[in-house]
Amino acid sequence: MAKKLKITQVRSASRRQRIQGVTVRALGITKVNHSVVHGDTPQIRGMINKVRHLVRVEEVEE
């Protein structure tokens, strides 16, 4: 079974570098405390790494 990542935005992306806001939107997160679930891929991990100070990541089984 493939691992999934639950990504929750915990800090606002406003007043940040533009690329960080774009990355948060590309992850599918729309506002603070909103969560999305993505597969654990190198692309998603890279995006998370760029905004790691704005999000909380949990591994989930689905």
C-alpha positions in Angstrom: 0.0 0.0 0.0 1.4 3.4 -1.0 2.0 6.0 1.7 0.0 9.2 1.7 0.8 12.6 3.2 -1.7 14.8 4.9 -0.6 18.4 4.5 -2.1 21.1 6.6 -1.4 24.8 6.3 -0.6 26.2 9.7 0.7 29.7 8.8 -0.4 32.2 6.3 1.4 32.5 2.9 0.7 36.2 2.6 3.6 38.5 3.1 5.9 35.7 2.0 7.9 35.3 -1.2 5.6 35.0 -4.2 6.9 31.5 -5.0 5.9 30.2 -1.6 2.3 31.3 -2.1 2.3 29.7 -5.5 3.6 26.5 -4.1 1.0 26.4 -1.4 -1.7 26.9 -4.0 -0.2 24.2 -6.2 -0.5 21.8 -3.3 -4.2 22.5 -3.3 -4.3 24.3 0.0 -6.6 27.3 0.0 -6.5 28.7 3.6 -5.0 28.2 7.0 -6.0 25.0 8.7 -7.1 23.5 5.4 -5.8 20.0 4.7 -5.1 17.9 1.6 -3.9 14.4 1.0 -1.3 13.6 -1.6 0.7 10.6 -2.5 4.3 10.5 -1.2 6.3 11.4 -4.3 9.6 13.2 -4.8 7.7 16.1 -6.4 5.3 16.6 -3.5 8.2 16.2 -1.0 10.1 19.0 -2.9 7.1 21.3 -2.7 6.7 20.6 1.0 10.4 21.3 1.6 10.0 24.8 0.0 7.1 25.7 2.4 8.0 23.6 5.4 7.7 26.6 7.7 4.0 27.1 6.6 2.7 23.5 6.7 2.4 20.5 9.0 2.9 17.0 7.4 1.5 13.7 8.7 1.8 10.3 7.1 -1.5 8.5 6.7 -2.5 5.1 5.5 -5.3 4.9 2.9 
